Amino acid sequence: MNNIVLIYSSNMQNNNIEFNNDNMEIDLSLNNIEEINPNDTIEELFSYEVEKAIDTGDIKFINNAIKNYGNLLNKSYIHWANLISSQIVQEQIEEMVI
């Protein structure tokens, strides 16, 4: 039996958590995205969602990405995604035929 010790440091305190990895399975299907590489960073996952929004013209991908990853990212990523979202909506409005 192998044990893994995870040490998390918060406010200069160590919290030791032991895991038994005999039957441990890791779910890497974050948000049901099957193409995710377990080495992807949160920033890469966020950018992937923004790219999907650009490709499809559907800003729901950006809204979901902000909701899912927003608290984990630097605010500049949120600002960038909001600018992209605004641009997508602006382009859709310009394409409307009245």
N, C-alpha and C positions, 0 to 999 in steps of 0.2 A: 504494500500500500504506500503510495507516494503522497506526500502532503505538500501543498503549496501555501506559502505565507504571503499574504497581501498586506503591505504596509501603506497606509494612507496618512499623509501628514496634513493636518489642519490646525492652524493656530499653535504650531509647534508641539502638538500632541501626537503620539503614535497610537494608532488603533490597529491591533493585530487581528487578522481574521484568517482562520485556517479553513482550507478547502480540501475535501477528499475528491481526487480526480479519477477514481475508478469508473464511475458511471456519469461523469460530468459531460454534458453536451452544451455547446455554446450556440445560441441562435443568432446568426449573423444576418438574418433577413429583416433588417431595419426597414420599417415601413413597406414591407413586401416588395422591395426592390431586389430582384434576383441577380442583377449584374454587379452587385456590390462586391468589391474586393475587401477582405478583412483588414487590409492595410490602408484603406482609404481613411482620410481624416474627415472630421466634421466639415471643414471648409470645402473639401472636395465633394462630399455628399451634397452640401448646400449648392455648390456651383452646378452640379449635375442637374439638380431640380430646376435651377434657373435656366439652364440650357434647354431642358425639356419644354419649359414655358415659351422660350423663344422659338423653338422648332414648331411647336403646335399652335402658338398664338393664344394659349390658354393660361391666364394668370393664376388659376387655382393652384398650379404647381408652386408658384412663388409664395402664395398665401400659406399653403401647407408647409413649405420649407421654413418660412419665418416662424410659424407656429411650433414646428417640431424642433428646430435648431436655434431659434433666435436667442434663447437664453444662454447658449453655449458659444456664441460667436461674438467677435468684435462688432461694435455698432456700425462700422464702415461697411460690413457685408450687408447689413439690413438696409442701410441707406442706398447702396448700389442696387440691391434687388428691387427696392421701391422705385428707383429711377427707371429700371428696366420695365417694371410693371406699368408705370405711367407711359412709357414710350410705346409699349404694346397696345395699350388702350387708345392712345392718341392715333396710332396707325390704323386701328380698327375704325375709329370715328372718321378719319380721312377717307377711308374706303367705302363708307356708307353712301348709298344713293338715296337722295331724298326726292 
